C-alpha cells in the first residue's frame, strides 16, 4: 500500500491523540491529499494508479472525520468521491481489507 492511502488514515488516527499539528503542515498535507485525487474523483493505490473502491472509500471517510463537509474539500473532493463510490456500486463493494478497516 502506498502513502496515498495510509497518510490520511494515519493522520486521522493521530488527529485526536496529539495536540494539533502546525497549520503549515496541515495546509501542505491537505494540498497534497487533494492533488493526489484522480480526475474521476477517486483515489488509487498510488498517485498514478486508477481509482479503487478501497482507496476512495477510506479517503472519503478520513476527509469527513477530519472535518470536511459533505461537499467540502478542494474542487468538491468529498462530493466527487461520494459520487464515485455510488457510481461504482457503493461501499459494500470494497474488498475484505476495506471492510476490516471500516469496522474498526
Contact map, one row per residue, 1 for C-alpha under 8 A:
11111100000000000000000000000000000000000000110000000000000000000000000000000000000000000000000000000000
11111100000000000000000000000000000000000000110000000000000000000000000000000000000000000000000000000000
11111110000000000000000000000000000000000000010000000000000000000000000000000000000000000000000000000000
11111111000000000000000000000000100100000011111000000000000000000000000000000000000000000000000000000000
11111111100000000000000000000000000000000001110000000010011000000000000000000000000000000000000000000000
11111111110000000000000000000000000000000000000000000000000000000000000000000000000000000000000000000000
00111111111000000000000000000000000000000000000000000000000000000000000000000000000000000000000000000000
00011111111100000000000000000000100000000000000000000000001001100000000000000000000000000000000000000000
00001111111110000000000000000000000000000000000000000000011001000000000000000000000000000000000000000000
00000111111111000000000000000000000000000000000000000000000000000000000000000000000000000000000000000000
00000011111111100000000000000000000000000000000000000000000000000000000000000000000000000000000000000000
00000001111111110000000000000000000000000000000000000000000001001100000000000000000000000000000000000000
00000000111111111000000000000000000000000000000000000000000000000000000000000000000000000000000000000000
00000000011111111100000000000000000000000000000000000000000000000000000000000000000000000000000000000000
00000000001111111111000000000000000000000000000000000000000000000100000000000000000000000000000000000000
00000000000111111110000000000000000000000000000000000000000000000000000000000000000000000000000000000000
00000000000011111110000000000000000000000000000000000000000000000000000000000000000000000000000000000000
00000000000001111111000000000000000000000000000000000000000000000000000000000000000000000000000000000000
00000000000000111111100000000000000000000000000000000000000000000000000000000000000000000000000000000000
00000000000000100111110000000000000000000000000000000000000000000000000000000000000000000000000000000000
00000000000000000011111011000000000000000000000000000000000000000000000000000000000000000000000000000000
00000000000000000001111111000000000000000000000000000000000000000000000000000000000000000000000000000000
00000000000000000000111111100000000000000000000000000000000000000000000000000000000000000000000000000000
00000000000000000000011111110000000000000000000000000000000000000000000000000000000000000000000000000000
00000000000000000000111111111000000000000000000000000000000000000000000000000000000000000000000000000000
00000000000000000000111111111100000000000000000000000000000000000000000000000000000000000000000000000000
00000000000000000000001111111110000000000000000000000000000000000000000000000000000000000000000000000000
00000000000000000000000111111111000000000000000000000000000000000000000000000000000000000000000000000000
00000000000000000000000011111111100000000000000000000000000000000000000000000000000000000000000000000000
00000000000000000000000001111111110000000000000000000000000000000000000000000000000000000000000000000000
00000000000000000000000000111111111000000000000000000000000000000000000000000000000000000000000000000000
00000000000000000000000000011111111100000000000000000000000000000000000000000000000000000000000000000000
00010001000000000000000000001111111110000000000000000000000000000000000000000000000000000000000000000000
00000000000000000000000000000111111110000000000000000000000000000000000011001000000000000000000000000000
00000000000000000000000000000011111111000000000000000000000000000000000000000000000000000000000000000000
00010000000000000000000000000001111111000010001000000000000000000000000000000000000000000000000000000000
00000000000000000000000000000000111111101111001000000000000000000000000000000000000000000000000000000000
00000000000000000000000000000000001111111111000001100000000000000000000000000000000000000000000000000000
00000000000000000000000000000000000011111100000000000000000000000000000000000000000000000000000000000000
00000000000000000000000000000000000001111100000000100000000000000000000000000001000100000000000000000000
00000000000000000000000000000000000011111110000000000000000000000000000000001001101100000000000000000000
00000000000000000000000000000000000011111111000000111011000000000000000000000001100110000000000000000000
00010000000000000000000000000000000111001111111011110011001000000000000000000000000000000000000000000000
00011000000000000000000000000000000011000111111111110011000000000000000000000000000000000000000000000000
11011000000000000000000000000000000000000011111011110010000000000000000000000000000000000000000000000000
11111000000000000000000000000000000000000011111110000000000000000000000000000000000000000000000000000000
00010000000000000000000000000000000110000011111110000000000000000000000000000000000000000000000000000000
00000000000000000000000000000000000000000001011111000000000000000000000000000000000000000000000000000000
00000000000000000000000000000000000000000011111111100000000000000000000000000000000000000000000000000000
00000000000000000000000000000000000001000011100111110000000000000000000000000000000000000000000000000000
00000000000000000000000000000000000001010111100011111011000000000000000000000000000000000000000000000000
00000000000000000000000000000000000000000111100001111111000000000000000000000000000000000000000000000000
00000000000000000000000000000000000000000100000000111111100000000000000000000000000010010010111000000000
00000000000000000000000000000000000000000000000000011111110000000000000000000000000000000000011001000000
00001000000000000000000000000000000000000111100000111111111000000000000000000000000000000000000000000000
00000000000000000000000000000000000000000111000000111111111100000000000000000000100110000000000000000000
00000000000000000000000000000000000000000000000000001111111110000000000000000000110010000010010000000000
00001000100000000000000000000000000000000000000000000111111111000000000000000000000000000000000001000100
00001001100000000000000000000000000000000010000000000011111111100000000000000000000000000000000000000000
00000000000000000000000000000000000000000000000000000001111111110000000000000100110000000000000000000000
00000000000000000000000000000000000000000000000000000000111111111000000000000000000000000000000000000000
00000001100100000000000000000000000000000000000000000000011111111100000000000000000000000000000000000000
00000001000000000000000000000000000000000000000000000000001111111111000010000100000000000000000000000000
00000000000000000000000000000000000000000000000000000000000111111111110000000100000000000000000000000000
00000000000100000000000000000000000000000000000000000000000011111111000000000000000000000000000000000000
00000000000100100000000000000000000000000000000000000000000001111111000000000000000000000000000000000000
00000000000000000000000000000000000000000000000000000000000000111111100000000000000000000000000000000000
00000000000000000000000000000000000000000000000000000000000000111111111110000100000000000000000000000000
00000000000000000000000000000000000000000000000000000000000000010011111110000100000000000000000000000000
00000000000000000000000000000000000000000000000000000000000000010001111100000110000000000000000000000000
00000000000000000000000000000000000000000000000000000000000000000001111110011110000000000000000000000000
00000000000000000000000000000000000000000000000000000000000000000001111111111110000000000000000000000000
00000000000000000000000000000000010000000000000000000000000000100001101111111100000000000000000000000000
00000000000000000000000000000000010000000000000000000000000000000000000111111000000000000000000000000000
00000000000000000000000000000000000000000000000000000000000000000000000111111000000000000000000000000000
00000000000000000000000000000000000000000000000000000000000000000000001111111111000000000000000000000000
00000000000000000000000000000000010000001000000000000000000000000000001111111111100000000000000000000000
00000000000000000000000000000000000000000000000000000000000100110001111110011111110000000000000000000000
00000000000000000000000000000000000000000000000000000000000000000000011100011111111000000000000000000000
00000000000000000000000000000000000000011100000000000000000000000000000000011111111100000000000000000000
00000000000000000000000000000000000000001100000000000001100100000000000000001111111110000000000000000000
00000000000000000000000000000000000000000000000000000000100100000000000000000111111111000000000000000000
00000000000000000000000000000000000000001000000000000000000000000000000000000011111111100000000000000000
00000000000000000000000000000000000000011100000000000001000000000000000000000001111111110000000000000000
00000000000000000000000000000000000000000100000000001001100000000000000000000000111111111110000000000000
00000000000000000000000000000000000000000000000000000000000000000000000000000000011111111110000000000000
00000000000000000000000000000000000000000000000000000000000000000000000000000000001111111100000000000000
00000000000000000000000000000000000000000000000000001000000000000000000000000000000111111100100000000000
00000000000000000000000000000000000000000000000000000000000000000000000000000000000011111111100000000000
00000000000000000000000000000000000000000000000000000000000000000000000000000000000011111111100000000000
00000000000000000000000000000000000000000000000000001000100000000000000000000000000011001111110000000000
00000000000000000000000000000000000000000000000000000000000000000000000000000000000000001111110000000000
00000000000000000000000000000000000000000000000000001000000000000000000000000000000000011111111000000000
00000000000000000000000000000000000000000000000000001100100000000000000000000000000000000011111111100000
00000000000000000000000000000000000000000000000000001100000000000000000000000000000000000000111111100000
00000000000000000000000000000000000000000000000000000000000000000000000000000000000000000000011111110000
00000000000000000000000000000000000000000000000000000000000000000000000000000000000000000000011111111000
00000000000000000000000000000000000000000000000000000100010000000000000000000000000000000000011111111100
00000000000000000000000000000000000000000000000000000000000000000000000000000000000000000000011111111110
00000000000000000000000000000000000000000000000000000000000000000000000000000000000000000000000111111111
00000000000000000000000000000000000000000000000000000000000000000000000000000000000000000000000011111111
00000000000000000000000000000000000000000000000000000000010000000000000000000000000000000000000001111111
00000000000000000000000000000000000000000000000000000000000000000000000000000000000000000000000000111111
00000000000000000000000000000000000000000000000000000000000000000000000000000000000000000000000000011111
